[in-house]
Amino acid sequence: MTVTTAQTKAPRKAKVQPQETDANGVKRPIAKQFRFGYLVHDVSRIRRSVMDEVMRPYDITRAQWSMLSTLSRGGNNGMTQVDIARLLEVGKVTVGGLIDRLEVSGQVERRADAVDRRAKRVYITEKGYEVIGLMISVASKVNRRVLKGLTPIEIETVERALLQVKRNLKEIAEEAAAAGATPNAKPVLSSDEADADFGE
């Protein structure tokens, strides 16, 4: 009879943190760059800056663009201030101030809700739709330049990857929020995850 021995898992090697020696000869840990995160952050930052500059001659701000585009995707039923704040992931007070400014400029208007007369819904005006048409035209030209040199398959691959990263981040954020509300909660990341090497 052949006796087989159970395979034992090799002990996990301790992660060696990158270090450098300071002027006093003491070794100090250095933060290795998370290249993926750096690129995502830098692309987002530069794109925001470019869009701000391109829209400046038309007197259109990024906040205005975000608000009007969000409302336009909601159909023609209007949205409450709470709904807009949730979709834009900003505070209700911030949204309220932006709605006030757009209402003064004639691009949106508040109307009483058909069911709950105490509630107000925000609607795009004809002037607002004219601004949206202009924004779409200008942004489309910029986006074509931004994606120059990429194939449709490459663009789709990047979009899928970023959507997964977004889901992962939201999951971590929810776990962190839950842990913060629980005394003596375990760390959100396991030791394996915390030691993962995401360097260049």
N, C-alpha and C positions, 0 to 999 in steps of 0.2 A: 504494500500500500504506500502510495506516495503522499508524503506530508508536505503541505504547502504552508509557508509562513506568511503571515499578513504583512503587507507592505506598509512600512511606516513612512509618514510624510517627513521629508527633510526639513530640519529646522529653518525657519525663515531668517535670512541674513539681515542683520541690523542695517538700516539705511545710513550711509555715511553722508553727513551734511557737508556741502561745500564750505570751505573755510579759507580765510586769508590771514596772513600775519600782519598785525598793526605795527606802528613805529616802535612800540615797546617790546616787540617780539612775542606778543600774545596772540594766539590763534582765536579768531572771531568768526562766528557763522555769517555767511552772506546770503542774501535772498536771491535765489536763482530766478531769472526772468521766466514768467509763464507766458511763452510767446503767443499762444492762441489768444489768451485774455488780452495781451497787449495789443495785438492786431485788431481784435474786435473793438476795443476801446478807442484805438487811434482812428480806425475807419469811421466809426460813429462820430467822433469829435470833428474830424476834418470835413465829413459830409455836412454836419450841422453848420459849420463855419461857411462852407461853400454855398449852401442853400440860403443862409442869411444874407450873404453878399449879393447873390443873384437876385433875390427878392427885394433887396433894399430899394432899388429904383422905382419899384411898384408900390412902395410903402406897405409891404405885407410882412408881418412878423411870423416867426415859427409858431408861436402860441396861437395866433390867428389861423394859420394854416391847419394846425392840429384840431382846433375846435370846429372849423367849418367842414373839414374832411370827415371828422367823426359824425357830425350831424348829417352830412350827405349820405353816409353809409347806412343811416338809420331809417331811410325812406322818407316819406313826407308826413310822418305821424308826430314829429316833434319828440323832444327828449326832456326829461326832468333834469334839474341841476345835479341830483344824486346820481342819475344814470351816466351823465357826462363825466362826472368826477371819477366814477368807477372805471369807465372805459379809458380815460386818460391817465388813471392811476395817480391822481393829485387830489389835494384837499378841496372840500366844497367851497371854502372861502376863496381860494385861488380861482376856481372856476367861476364863482359869482362875480368876481372883479372883471374877469375876461368877458363874461356875458354882458356886463354893464357897458364895457367899452365898445363891444361890437354892436350893441343896441343903439348907442349914441351915434355910431357911424352909419347906422341904417342897414347893417348886414344881417342882423337877426332881430327877432321880436319875441316877446313873451306873451303867451295866451293862456287863459284859464283852461285847465283840463276839462274835457267833456264829461267825465264821470265825477271827479272830485274838484269842485269849483275853487277850493282853497289852494289847490296845487297849481303850479305854473309849468307850462311846457315851452321849450325853446324851439323856434322854427326859423329856417333860413328865408330871407326875403329875396326878391328878384335881384336886388343889388348884390346880395351875398352870393347868389348863384353866378352872377357875372364875375365876381372875384374868384370863385372856385374854378370857372372855366379858364381864366387867365393863369391861375396857379397850376392847373393840370398841364396846360400847354408849355409853360416854362419848365416845370419839374420834369416832364417827359424828356425834354431835350437834355437836361442835366443827367438824368438817369441813363440815357443812352450813352453818354460820354463816360459815366461812372463804370458801366458794364462793358466798355469797349474791350475787345480781345477775348471775351469769355463766350463759350458756346452755350446754347440753351441747356444742354445736359449739365455742364459745369455749374451754371446758375441754379438749376434745380437741386443739384447735390449740395451746394452750399446752403440753400434755403432749408433743406431737410435737416442738415447738421445743426444749423442754428436753432431750428424749432425744437430739436431734441435737447440742446443745451439750455434753452429757455425753460423747457419742462423740468429738467434736472435742477435748475436754479430755484424754480418755484417750489419744488419739493423740499430742497434744503431750507429755504426760507420758512416754509410752513413748519418743518421740524424744529428749526431754531426758535420760532415764535412759541411753539408748544413747550419746548424745553425751558425757555425763559420764564414761562408762567408756572413751572413746576419746580419746587425746591429740591435740591440735591439731584437734579436730573443728570443722566449720563451725557457725555459729549455727543454732539450731533454726528461727528465723523468718527468712524472707527480708526484704530491705529494704522491699519493698512491703507485706508483712504487718505489719512493725514500725511503719511509718508510717501504717497505716490509722487513720482518724479514727472513734473510737467515742464521741464526745462526745454531749452531750444534744441 
